[in-house]
Amino acid sequence: MAEGSLCPVLELRCQGKVLGRYRLEPFRSLSIGRDPENPITVNDPAISRRHAEVFTLSTQRRDVVIKDLGSTNGTRVKGQRIERQILEIGDVVQLGSHELVLICP
């Protein structure tokens, strides 16, 4: 299997519609928020300009982490508000009316 295929993907959804897919590269972080400078831009008034970031700690799929950046409305994983959480394939991150789902295509 090629190394690139091992990288998990975050799928941005709203009301069941897929709005984008973002490949997670080893040791690289992606910020999430309303600010258009974020690699993952979410146009939702419930989301802070710099709401959260997701990053990988290694080349292993199990090492994907999401971290809330002090957002007003919080970041939720499995319904629980988190500050920092290791994600597993299939986990759903709730950001306002949007969801990020960690998938392995």
C-alpha positions in Angstrom: 0.0 0.0 0.0 1.4 3.4 -0.9 2.3 5.7 2.0 -0.1 8.5 0.8 -3.1 6.1 1.1 -2.4 5.7 4.8 -3.3 9.3 5.5 -6.8 9.7 7.0 -9.2 12.3 5.7 -11.5 14.8 7.4 -14.8 15.1 5.7 -16.8 18.4 6.4 -20.5 17.9 6.4 -23.6 20.0 7.0 -27.1 18.6 7.1 -25.9 15.4 5.5 -24.2 17.1 2.6 -20.4 16.7 2.1 -18.8 20.2 1.7 -15.2 19.2 1.5 -12.5 16.6 2.2 -9.2 17.4 3.8 -6.3 14.9 3.7 -4.3 14.9 6.9 -0.5 14.7 6.3 1.9 13.5 9.0 3.1 16.2 11.4 1.0 18.9 9.8 -1.8 20.8 11.5 -4.9 22.3 9.9 -6.8 25.1 11.6 -10.5 25.2 11.4 -12.8 28.3 11.7 -14.6 31.1 10.0 -11.5 33.1 9.0 -10.8 32.4 5.3 -7.1 32.0 6.2 -7.9 28.7 7.8 -7.2 25.6 5.6 -10.7 24.4 6.7 -13.0 27.3 6.5 -16.5 26.9 7.9 -19.1 29.6 7.3 -21.2 29.2 10.5 -21.9 32.0 13.0 -21.6 29.5 15.9 -17.9 28.8 14.9 -15.1 31.1 16.1 -12.7 32.7 13.6 -10.0 30.2 14.8 -12.1 27.5 16.4 -9.9 24.4 16.5 -7.0 22.6 14.9 -6.4 19.1 13.9 -3.0 17.5 13.5 -1.2 14.2 13.3 1.5 13.2 15.8 3.0 10.5 13.5 2.4 8.5 10.4 -0.1 6.3 12.3 -3.8 6.8 11.8 -4.4 6.5 15.6 -2.4 9.6 16.2 -4.9 12.2 14.8 -5.7 14.9 17.4 -8.3 17.7 17.5 -7.7 20.6 19.8 -10.2 23.4 20.7 -8.5 26.8 20.5 -10.6 28.4 23.2 -13.7 28.8 21.0 -16.8 30.4 22.5 -19.2 27.5 21.6 -16.8 24.6 22.0 -15.8 21.6 20.1 -17.6 18.2 20.7 -16.5 14.7 20.0 -19.1 11.9 20.6 -21.3 14.6 22.2 -18.8 15.6 24.8 -17.2 19.0 24.9 -13.4 18.6 24.6 -10.2 20.6 24.8 -8.0 18.0 23.1 -9.0 14.6 21.9 -7.4 11.7 20.0 -9.7 10.8 17.1 -10.5 7.4 15.8 -11.7 6.5 12.3 -15.4 7.2 12.2 -15.4 9.8 15.0 -17.7 12.8 14.5 -16.5 16.2 15.6 -19.4 18.7 16.1 -18.7 22.4 15.2 -21.9 24.5 15.3 -24.2 23.0 12.7 -21.3 21.3 10.9 -19.6 18.0 11.4 -16.1 16.8 10.7 -15.9 13.0 10.3 -12.5 11.2 10.3 -12.6 8.7 7.5 -10.1 6.3 5.8 -11.0 6.3 2.1 
